[in-house]
């Protein structure tokens, strides 16, 4: 009887070990790193282009591998973005262009890029923040809003 209990415990331990290993592999596998600042800027350009074309799912698909955030939170952000951008398009008209507003850096550890997507009657602002860790560049934050007036320089 004792041997049977030990066998069950060993199998249970093996299964638990396998599950934890699989989970940690899948979690670490989701986080990719951009190797250079140039790659980060290319990712921003790609996402802006997809937003401009109202291809929001594709834009998030491009960001997600480099954005270490829980999947359920990312999915919620994506759903809200799709909803609100459809409202914006109805209110402001079609997208008519995009422009990079600024590029800011903190030493060699952080980059923030700001873009505007222009519509017939207004614009939205997209802000990308990248952080450099030991493995390369990751998306630290991404947001969009209609507060582009904050981009005017004050003298």
Helices and strands as residue ranges (DSSP letters): H 2-30, H 37-52, H 56-64, H 71-92, E 95-106, E 110-119, E 123-133, E 136-145, G 148-151
